[in-house]
Amino acid sequence: MRIAIAGATGAVGAHVVDVARRRGHDVVALSRSQGVDLLDASAVARALVGAEAVIDVSSIATTSGAASTAFFETSTANLLGGGAAAGVAHHVALSIVNADRAPSGYYAGKVRQERLVSEGPVPWSILRATQFHEFAGQIYDRGRIGPLHAVPIMRTQTVAAAEVAERLVELAESDARGRARDLAGPREERLIDLVRSYASAEGLRGPIVSVPLPGEMGAAMRSGALLPGPEAELSTQTFDEWLRAR
């Protein structure tokens, strides 16, 4: 099968490429480094010619709801429009568990993406997953305030990006099913504990402190509203196992 992967060089996209190739698929990598800007409709349409399925794991580094929404509106419209013209039979999108419970900041764009896909012209599947294990390192880097590292108070259940990639390719190989079963890590953790474990494993020093984020997103992070429900599929690799395997 010829599978186009949007966001092919990202944290999960690289794993999706590896999994798809290992399973014998012909991969078309859609990323700027491969000469395809997802915001360029013509470039996307050309890249999708001959593709049978699309897996969209694209992302944007922003906490702005407006920027996130603008990116996902344009990139998703281009992928769906180009896919319909090329005869793509299945559009698979990666989203975030319970994104609609805190539709602000980056999550606002993901909620908009889900709506466009579900109302679009191509048969679709959406997989919602929890944050990746790599989230701890990202938070450590983003939270630097002088000598301190501030970590939002958050209940989380991080998942291995490689396991998310396996599930996405499995979905692309099957018929479109709409909302797929959520995928989450094997157990609930405190984000502060994950960040401290990450820093220790990397030999990084300096105080790491918990801070409550304001607003709707901060409340959702603290309350556990972003945790998976009992019907979610649980992955196998814990954060500690992932950390040791790096």
TASULKA-V396950 format. One record per helix or strand of 3 or more residues. SS is the DSSP state (A for helix, B for strand). FROM is the first residue (numbers start at 1). LEN is the number of residues. If there is no record, write none. Layout:
SS:FROM:LEN
SS:FROM:LEN
This chain:
B:2:5
A:13:10
B:26:5
A:32:3
A:41:7
B:53:4
A:65:22
B:90:7
A:99:3
A:106:13
B:124:6
A:135:8
B:148:5
A:161:13
A:191:12
B:208:4
A:215:9
A:239:7
